Amino acid sequence: AMKKVAQDVDVAIVEIGGTVGDIESLPFMEAIRQMRQQLGREHTLFVHVTLVPFIAAAQELKTKPTQHSVKELLSIGIQPDILLCRTDRFLSKDIKSKIALFCNVEEDAVITAKDVASIYEVPVVFSREGVDTLALRYLHLEAKERDLKDWEDVVYRIYNPQDEVTIGIVGKYVEYEDSYKSLKEALVHGALAHNLKLQVNWIEAEGLEQDPASDEQLQGYDGLLVPGGFGKRGIEGMLTAIRYAREKKVPYFGICLGMQTACIEFARNVCGLEAANSSEFDASTPHRIIYKLRELRGIEELGGTMRLGAWTCKIEPGTLAHKIYGQLEISERHRHRYEFNREYEETLVAGGLRISGSTPDGTYVEMVELPGHPHFIGCQFHPEFKSKPLEPHPLFRTFIGAAYANRMERRATREASKVSMFHRPERIASR
């Protein structure tokens, strides 16, 4: 299998997480040891991330953790070529020399992996340490002129935003923020495109359910987003947030479950379909706005029953989706089991909902939106999977732009209100 990988790809990067010596990582360590044996030293490169802690009481950096971890690797037949030393300060020449001597690596290969405030600064820091040049030399690859202007621009904008934008994410896993890691980073990418600092507030969907003051919890956000998820917990809270965004004209973005709940909310509160729901949450609902994939009806087992991977979506001309993408056919990644029930398409469209994206054969609904709303869009796919710092996904870029426009409009309204109060005739007459 490893030989086939070598034949099929030019470069493969394998990351093994955990701590050297952990029993669960041993099979993977053995695999990469054999990889070097089969591919040859000139075609492989071992980069070991290690820790060089600063002990405040002694006021010194300690190299023993690094020495011991390298010793563990040597004991299973792996000699690191480059050491990325995680530390909170730059390593002195003496410290690098010591590590190089006892770990059997070149001094130039001992790299300071200094803590940074933003992960997007890492490529810039590593380039200054010469990691890229070193890796190319070890792999006998030609080193061309380095150009990190775009990355440096990203880092500059991160530390020098012109303003900020606040997004409320209404989800069911907000106590575990890493559950939405790719989503948050995609929002960061969208904010960077507008040179804005992103403020994310996590709103527990269950906390909005049956809360008479739920509107107060949702006030003050420039935009609201409902992400993907499974199960019925927190659904009513999501519906509350979506209704608020729809009625108060707050920019809204629904992803996967966020699109499905937007359709359910619209069916209930605009089209008058009481108790409309998804069969995932209520199997006996009289209006199954969302239901299981057609080909999976009757299948109860969860394994292997998802629509996964990249699917083509055809976009309707003249829609918000068309304006955002600038093209009529796109490809996006999916991960879900339930779909919009097109039996209700006519009813919801008559109520004002617009289906702006579908699969080419017209079977599945991919995107919905609300004409007349500043920004209300939902997609069945997961655009966060394709967003990059230098190439923000258009849906996130546009959502952040709409949220910031909402912020500026509210700011202007407040300023106008202050001016109006100051110049009221009764105030002048009373002086």
C-alpha positions in Angstrom: 0.0 0.0 0.0 2.8 2.4 0.8 4.5 1.7 -2.5 1.2 2.5 -4.3 1.0 5.8 -2.4 4.5 6.6 -3.5 3.5 6.0 -7.1 0.2 7.9 -7.1 1.3 11.1 -5.4 4.2 13.5 -5.6 4.1 14.6 -1.9 2.3 13.0 1.0 2.1 14.5 4.5 1.3 12.2 7.3 0.6 13.5 10.8 0.7 11.3 13.9 -0.8 12.9 16.9 -0.4 12.1 20.6 2.7 11.6 22.7 5.7 9.5 21.7 5.6 6.3 23.8 1.8 6.1 23.9 0.8 2.5 23.1 -2.0 3.5 20.7 0.5 5.3 18.4 3.0 2.5 18.1 1.4 0.9 15.0 1.6 4.3 13.2 5.2 4.8 14.3 6.1 1.4 12.9 4.3 2.3 9.6 6.3 5.4 9.1 9.5 3.6 10.1 8.8 1.1 7.3 7.9 3.9 4.9 11.4 5.3 5.2 12.9 1.8 4.7 10.8 1.3 1.5 10.9 4.8 0.0 14.5 5.7 0.9 15.9 8.4 3.1 16.1 10.9 0.2 12.3 10.6 -0.3 11.2 10.9 3.4 11.5 13.5 6.1 10.8 13.0 9.8 9.7 16.2 11.6 9.2 15.9 15.3 7.2 18.4 17.3 8.5 18.6 20.9 8.4 20.7 24.0 11.0 23.0 25.5 9.3 24.4 28.6 10.4 27.5 30.5 10.6 26.9 34.2 9.8 30.1 35.9 11.2 29.1 39.3 14.6 28.3 37.8 14.4 31.0 35.1 15.6 28.6 32.4 14.5 26.5 29.5 14.6 22.8 30.0 15.7 20.5 27.1 15.2 17.2 28.9 11.6 16.6 27.6 12.9 16.9 24.1 15.9 14.6 24.7 13.7 11.9 26.2 11.1 12.0 23.4 13.8 11.7 20.8 15.3 8.8 22.7 11.9 7.1 22.6 11.8 7.6 18.8 15.3 6.2 18.4 14.4 3.1 20.4 11.8 2.2 17.8 14.0 3.0 14.8 13.1 6.6 14.0 15.6 9.4 13.8 14.0 12.8 13.5 15.5 15.1 10.8 13.9 18.3 12.0 12.8 19.3 15.6 10.1 21.8 16.0 10.5 23.0 19.5 7.4 24.4 21.0 8.3 27.2 23.4 7.2 30.6 24.5 10.4 32.4 23.6 13.1 32.1 20.9 15.8 29.6 21.6 19.3 30.8 22.0 22.2 29.5 20.0 23.5 27.6 23.0 20.2 25.9 23.6 19.9 24.9 20.0 23.5 23.5 20.0 22.7 21.5 23.2 19.6 20.0 21.7 21.3 19.2 18.4 24.2 17.5 20.2 22.0 15.2 22.4 19.4 14.5 19.7 21.7 13.8 16.9 20.4 16.4 14.5 21.9 19.4 12.7 21.9 22.6 14.6 20.0 24.3 11.8 17.4 21.7 12.1 16.5 22.7 15.7 13.6 25.2 15.0 12.0 27.6 17.4 8.2 26.9 17.2 7.4 30.0 19.3 3.8 30.4 20.6 1.9 32.9 18.5 -1.4 34.8 19.1 -2.8 33.5 15.8 -2.3 30.2 14.1 -2.1 32.0 10.8 1.2 33.6 11.8 2.8 30.2 11.9 3.8 30.0 8.2 5.5 33.4 8.5 7.4 32.5 11.7 8.5 29.1 10.3 9.7 30.8 7.1 11.9 33.2 9.2 13.3 30.1 10.9 14.1 28.5 7.5 11.9 25.4 7.9 10.8 25.5 4.2 14.4 25.8 2.9 15.6 23.0 5.2 12.8 20.6 4.2 13.5 21.2 0.5 17.2 20.6 1.0 16.6 17.3 2.9 14.2 16.1 0.2 16.6 17.2 -2.6 14.0 19.5 -4.1 14.6 22.8 -5.9 14.1 25.9 -3.7 12.4 28.7 -5.6 12.1 32.3 -4.4 9.9 32.5 -1.3 6.8 34.6 -1.6 4.7 35.0 1.6 3.2 38.5 0.9 -0.3 37.1 0.9 0.3 35.4 4.3 1.9 38.5 5.7 -1.1 40.5 4.6 -3.4 38.1 6.4 -1.4 38.3 9.6 -1.3 42.1 9.3 -5.1 42.3 9.0 -5.5 39.9 11.9 -3.6 42.2 14.2 -4.8 45.5 12.6 -8.6 45.2 11.9 -10.5 48.3 10.9 -13.6 47.3 12.9 -15.3 44.2 14.4 -18.4 42.1 13.7 -20.4 40.0 16.2 -21.9 36.7 15.1 -24.2 34.6 17.3 -24.0 30.8 16.7 -27.1 29.0 17.9 -26.1 25.4 18.3 -26.5 22.3 20.5 -22.8 21.5 21.1 -21.7 25.0 22.2 -20.2 23.8 25.4 -17.7 22.0 23.2 -16.5 24.8 20.9 -14.1 22.5 19.0 -17.2 20.8 17.6 -17.5 23.9 15.4 -13.8 24.5 14.8 -14.0 24.5 11.0 -17.1 26.6 11.1 -15.4 29.3 13.3 -12.3 29.3 11.2 -14.4 29.8 8.0 -16.1 32.8 9.8 -12.6 34.1 10.6 -11.7 33.8 6.9 -14.9 35.8 6.0 -14.1 38.5 8.5 -10.5 38.8 7.2 -11.8 39.4 3.7 -13.4 42.6 5.1 -10.5 43.4 7.5 -12.7 42.9 10.5 -12.2 41.3 13.9 -14.6 38.4 14.5 -16.4 38.2 17.8 -18.3 34.9 18.2 -20.9 34.3 20.9 -22.1 30.7 21.4 -25.8 30.5 22.2 -27.1 27.3 23.6 -30.2 26.4 21.6 -31.9 24.7 24.5 -31.5 27.9 26.5 -33.8 29.6 24.0 -36.6 27.1 24.3 -39.7 28.3 26.2 -37.8 31.4 27.4 -40.0 34.4 27.5 -36.9 36.6 27.3 -35.4 34.7 24.3 -35.5 37.9 22.2 -33.3 39.6 24.7 -30.7 36.8 24.3 -30.7 37.4 20.5 -30.4 41.2 20.5 -27.2 42.9 19.6 -25.9 40.4 17.1 -24.9 41.6 13.7 -25.7 38.2 12.3 -27.1 34.8 13.4 -26.0 31.4 12.3 -27.4 27.9 12.9 -24.9 25.2 12.1 -25.2 21.5 11.4 -26.1 18.8 13.9 -28.1 15.7 14.5 -31.0 14.8 16.9 -34.0 16.7 18.2 -32.3 18.4 21.2 -32.4 22.2 20.9 -34.5 22.3 17.7 -37.2 24.6 19.2 -34.5 27.0 20.3 -33.1 27.1 16.8 -36.5 27.8 15.4 -36.9 30.7 17.8 -33.6 32.2 16.7 -34.5 31.8 13.0 -37.9 33.4 13.5 -36.2 36.3 15.2 -33.7 36.7 12.3 -36.4 36.5 9.7 -38.8 39.0 11.4 -36.1 41.4 12.7 -34.2 41.4 9.4 -31.0 40.2 11.0 -28.7 38.5 8.5 -29.1 34.8 8.8 -27.0 31.8 7.5 -28.2 28.2 8.0 -25.9 25.3 7.3 -27.2 21.7 6.9 -29.5 21.5 9.9 -29.6 25.3 9.8 -31.2 25.1 6.4 -33.7 22.4 7.4 -34.8 24.3 10.5 -35.2 27.5 8.4 -37.6 25.6 6.2 -39.5 24.2 9.2 -39.8 27.6 10.8 -41.1 29.2 7.5 -43.6 26.4 7.1 -45.0 26.8 10.6 -45.0 30.6 11.0 -45.5 31.9 7.4 -47.3 29.1 5.6 -49.5 28.1 8.5 -48.5 24.5 8.6 -48.9 23.9 12.3 -46.7 21.2 13.8 -44.5 21.1 10.6 -41.3 19.3 11.4 -38.6 16.9 10.3 -39.3 13.1 10.5 -36.0 13.0 12.3 -37.4 14.9 15.2 -41.1 13.8 15.1 -42.0 10.7 13.1 -45.7 11.4 13.5 -45.6 15.0 12.2 -48.5 15.8 9.8 -46.2 17.9 7.7 -42.8 16.3 7.0 -41.0 19.3 5.6 -37.7 17.4 6.0 -37.5 13.6 5.7 -35.0 10.8 5.2 -33.3 10.3 1.9 -35.7 8.7 -0.6 -33.5 5.7 -1.2 -33.0 5.2 2.5 -36.7 5.0 3.6 -37.1 1.9 5.8 -33.5 1.8 6.7 -33.0 2.3 10.4 -29.3 1.6 10.8 -27.2 4.8 10.8 -24.1 3.4 9.3 -23.5 4.1 5.6 -26.7 6.0 5.1 -25.4 9.5 4.6 -25.1 11.6 1.5 -21.4 12.3 1.7 -18.7 13.9 -0.4 -18.9 16.4 -3.2 -22.2 16.9 -5.1 -23.0 19.3 -7.9 -25.5 22.0 -7.3 -27.3 24.1 -10.0 -28.0 27.6 -9.0 -31.1 29.6 -10.2 -30.2 32.7 -12.1 -31.0 36.0 -10.4 -30.9 34.6 -6.9 -28.8 35.7 -3.9 -26.9 32.4 -4.3 -26.1 33.4 -7.9 -24.9 36.8 -6.8 -22.7 35.2 -4.1 -21.1 32.5 -6.3 -21.1 34.4 -9.6 -21.8 31.1 -11.4 -24.7 28.7 -12.1 -23.0 25.4 -11.2 -21.0 24.7 -8.1 -19.7 21.7 -6.2 -19.9 21.4 -2.4 -19.3 18.8 0.2 -22.1 17.1 2.1 -22.7 15.2 5.3 -26.3 14.5 6.1 -29.2 12.0 6.1 -32.3 14.1 5.7 -33.6 16.2 2.8 -36.1 18.8 2.0 -39.5 17.2 1.0 -40.3 18.6 -2.4 -44.0 17.8 -1.9 -44.1 21.0 0.1 -42.1 23.1 -2.4 -45.2 24.7 -4.0 -46.6 25.7 -0.6 -43.4 27.2 0.7 -42.6 29.0 -2.6 -46.1 30.5 -2.7 -45.4 31.8 0.9 -42.2 33.6 -0.3 -39.4 31.1 0.1 -37.2 30.7 -2.9 -35.3 27.5 -3.8 -32.1 28.8 -5.3 -30.1 25.6 -5.6 -30.8 22.0 -6.5 -29.0 18.9 -7.7 -28.8 18.8 -11.6 -31.6 16.1 -11.7 -33.8 18.2 -9.5 -34.1 15.5 -6.8 -32.6 17.3 -3.9 -32.9 20.9 -2.7 -29.4 22.4 -1.9 -30.1 26.1 -1.2 -33.0 28.2 0.0 -33.3 32.0 0.5 -35.8 34.7 1.3 -36.1 37.5 -1.3 -36.6 40.9 0.3 -34.6 40.0 3.4 -31.2 41.7 3.8 -29.5 38.3 3.9 -31.3 35.1 4.6 -29.8 32.0 3.1 -29.5 28.3 3.9 -27.5 25.5 2.3 -27.7 21.7 2.8 -24.0 21.3 2.3 -21.0 22.3 4.5 -19.2 25.3 2.9 -16.9 25.6 5.9 -15.0 22.5 4.6 -13.7 24.4 1.6 -12.9 27.8 3.1 -9.3 28.9 3.3 -7.5 31.9 4.9 -6.4 33.2 1.5 -9.6 32.0 -0.3 -12.6 32.7 2.1 -15.7 30.8 1.0 -18.1 33.2 -0.8 -21.0 32.2 1.5 -19.0 33.2 4.6 -17.5 36.3 3.0 -20.9 37.5 2.0 -22.6 36.6 5.3 -19.9 38.6 7.2 -20.3 41.5 4.8 -24.1 41.5 5.3 -23.6 41.3 9.1 -21.3 44.2 9.1 -23.7 46.3 7.0 -26.3 45.5 9.6 -23.9 46.7 12.3 -23.2 49.9 10.5 -26.9 50.6 9.9 -27.7 50.1 13.6 -24.8 52.3 14.5 -26.1 55.1 12.2 -29.6 54.7 13.6 -28.3 55.1 17.2 -26.2 58.2 16.2 -29.2 59.7 14.4 -31.3 59.1 17.5 -28.8 60.9 19.7 -28.7 63.9 17.4 -32.5 63.9 17.2 -32.8 63.9 21.0 -30.2 66.7 21.4 -32.0 69.0 19.0 -35.6 68.4 20.1 -37.5 71.8 20.1 -38.8 71.2 23.6 -35.3 70.7 25.0 -34.2 74.0 23.4 -37.3 75.8 24.7 -36.7 74.6 28.2 -33.2 76.0 28.4 
